[in-house]
Amino acid sequence: MPLHLKPVLNPLPPGKIFVQFSTSRRPWKTRPHAHEGFEFLYIVNGAKQFLLGGELYSARSGDLIIFRPGDVHEEWIISRKLTRVALRCHPIDMAAARAAFPPREKLPPVVRLPWKQRFQNLFSRMSEERTQPKVHSDMLLGAYLMEFVVLLSRAAETLSVRREKGTDDSVRARARSAIELIHNNIDRSLRLDELARSAFMSVSRFSHVFKKEIGQAPKEYLIEERIKRAKKLLATTEMSAQDVAFSLGYDNPLYFYRLFKKKTGMTTRQFVRTARKCI
């Protein structure tokens, strides 16, 4: 069962910027909560999902999650483990950075950051100042926050220009990220609109891009991946066909049996017999 954390509000006072590298493992989930200030989560490794404003979002390595003051959200991990950088600050500190924070239209809740190494170096410097404070560390952290806001503003402009020119490769990358979502949720039927939201596209746009990039419609891809998993389980474990069906999210084993035969040309019993002869 997922671990639920207590709802929290960011209690950071002005002038105290929080930066932390951390690694978490499944199961892990928060209850709906918000922060008084800004919270930025940079995904170093792994993947997670979150709900914000009734919308489902996914983030993976190289993505920055942005929670603005008062954004009510809940988060959970969808990979075996997740390494992230958490950066939190009071709105007054953001204002003190003297750079207007980009609006939601330019910076959605999940951003695929350009200049990956530059951002990671900045996070490392901020973390070092936070964990090993020296004279005027708070002042230096304020300067680093200003650098972060400037870099983020420039990144927003760069991504906006790419979108306008139609050269943003992240469209294809976001479509492909849906594959990771499918693999991590192979035991349930993901709706097309859920996959589309995770890629920040309309359903029609997502279906078109996914089929162009992957060569199959999302639903067909999900079915094929489930059948691949079923074949592996039947060939390498003692699980019954019924147990395999349930483990893959099929409530009706008979439907799974028909689908398996349609896709493989064999019944599950015939497949097991053939597979085990080859071992």
N, C-alpha and C positions, 0 to 999 in steps of 0.2 A: 504494500500500500504506500502511496506517496506520503512523504513527510510534509506536513503543513507548518509553516512558520507563522508566528504571530504578526498581525498587521502592525506596521510601524510608520511613523512619520520621521522625516529626517530632522534630528535635533541639533544639527551643526550650527554653531553661532557664526556670525560674520567673522571673517579672518581665519577660520579654521577649515582648510581645504582637506578633504579626505581622499586618499589614493591607496589602493590595495590590489595586489595580485593575489588571486586565490584559485584553488582547484576544488571542484565539487564532484560528487558522483551520484548516479541515480540510486534510489529514488529521491527526488528533491523537488519541492513545489512550495510556492508562497501562496498565502491567501491574498485577496484583493487589498491593495494598500496604495498609498501615495506618499510623496515626499514634499516637504515645505520648499525645498530648493531643487536644483537641477541634479539629475543622476545620469551619468554616461557609463555604459558598459561596453567595453571593447572585447570581442571574442578572440582570444589567442588561438585556442584549439577547442574542437567540439562543436556542439550545436544546441540551441535552445529555442523554445517557443514562448510567446506571451500573448495575453489578451489585453487590448487597450481600446476603449471606446466601442466595445462589441466586435472588434475586428481581431482576427487571428494573424499573428506575424511569426516568421521564422528568421533566425539569425545564425550564421555559421562563422567559421574562422575568417577574419578579415573584416567583419561587419561591426559597425558601431550602433548600439541601441541608445536612443535618446528619450529620456523621460523628463518632461518639463514640470515645473512646480504644479502640484495638484493633479497630475495625470494618475488616475486610478488604474492599476494594472496588477496582473498576476502572472508569474513566470514558472517554467519548469524545464528541466533538461530532457533532451531527446537523444543524446549520445551517451556512451558509457560513462564518460567523464567530461568535464568542462573546465577549461582554464580561461580566466577572464581578468580584465583590469576594471575595477570600479572607481569612478571619479565622481565625487559629490561636492557641491559647493552651495553656499547660500546665495540667493538672488542678488544681494548687495555686492558680493564678490564678483558676480558675473557683470554687474553694472560697472564695477570698478575696473574691469578689463578694458573699458573704453572702446569697445567694438560692439556694434549692434549685433545681437544674436540672430542668425538667419531665421526667417519665418518657416512655418510648417510646410508651406508650398515648395520651398527650396530644400528643406531638410526634413524628410518624413521620419517616422519612428525608427526605421532601420536604414542605414546608409552603408554602401560598400565603399570604404575609404580608399582614395588614391594615396600614393606616397606612403605605403605601408611602413617601410623602415623608418621614415621620419617620425611618424606618429608613435611607433613603438619605442624609439629612442627617447622621445619626450616623456612618455609614460614611465619609462625606467628612471629617468632623472627625477621626476616628480615622486615616484615611490621611494627612491633613495632618500630624498629630503624629508619625506614623511616618516620613514622608519628609523632613520639615523639623523635626527634633528641637530642642527648646529646653530651658531649665532645667526640671527635673522633668517631662519629657515622659512618662517611664515611669509616674510617679504619676498623671498625667492620663489616660493610656491605661487604667490600672487602673480609674479612675472611669468612663470610657466603657464599659469591659467590664461593670461593674456595671449601668450604664444599659441596656446591650444585654440582659443576662440578665433584668432586670426587665421590659423591654418584651416580650421573647420569652415570658416566663411569662404576662404579661397577654394576649398574642396567643393562647397556647394555651388559656387560659380562655375567651376570646371565641369562638374557633372551636369549642370544646367545647359552649358554650351554644347556638350556632347549629345545630350538628348535632342536639342534643337537641330543639330546637324545630322542626327540619325546615326551616329557612330558609336553609341554607347554599347560596348560589348557586354555590359552588365545585364542587358535584357536576356541574352542567351544564357549567361551565367545564372540568372535568377530562375530561368526555366529549368536548367539542369539541377538547380538546388532542390527542386521538387522531387527529384529522384531520391535524394537523401531522406526527404520527408517520407516518401513511400517505403523505403527500405527500413526506416526506423518505426514504421507503423504498419508492417506487413500483416499484422493480426487484426486489422480493422479496415473497413471499407471507407476510404477517404472520399469525401464528396468533391466533385470537380470545382465547385466554388471555393472550397477550403484550400485546395491546391493553388488555385488562381490567386487567392488572397495572400498566400505565403510567398508568391512570386511578385506581388504588387502589380497585378495585371487584371484586366477584365477577363471574364470566362472565355469569350470568343478569341481575344488576343492570345491568352495563355494556350488555348487548345491549338491555335495555329502555329505558335512558336514552338511548342512542345513537339508537335508532330513533325515539324520541319527539322528540328534539331535531333530528335530521338528516332524518328522514323515510324512512330506508332502513336496512336491516340493515348492519352493518359490512362483511360480505363483499361485498354488492351494491355498496356505496359504493366499495370498493377496485376492483372490476371496472370500474365506470363511470369512475373516474378513470384507470385504465389505458387504457381505450378512448379517452378524451378525449386522452390523451397520444399514443396511437398515431395518431389522426387528425391531430394537429398535426404529428407527425414525417413521416407519409406525404405530407401536403400541402405541407410547407415544406422538406423535405430530399430528397436523392437516395437515402436509405436504402431498401433493399429491405424487403419485408414480413417476410422471414425475419429480417433484422437488427433490425428494430423489435421483433419478437417476443422475440428474445434480450435486447435492451436493457431490456425490461420484465419480465424474469425468467421468461419462458415457455421451458421446456426443450423442449417439443414445439410447433413452429410450426403443425402441423396443428390442434392444439387451439385455438391462438390464432386461426387463420383461421376456424374454426367459430364461435368466440365472437364474433369481430368481425362476422361476417355476421348472427348472431343479434341482436346489439345495434344494428346500423346498417341492416340490410336489404340490405346490399351486400357483395360480396366486396372484398378489399383492392384488387384490380386495378380494379374498377368505381369504387371510391371515389377512387383516385388519378386516374383518367381524368376523373371529374366535377370533382374539386377543382381540377385544373390547368386545366380549361376556364374556371373562374371567376376565375383569376388574371389 
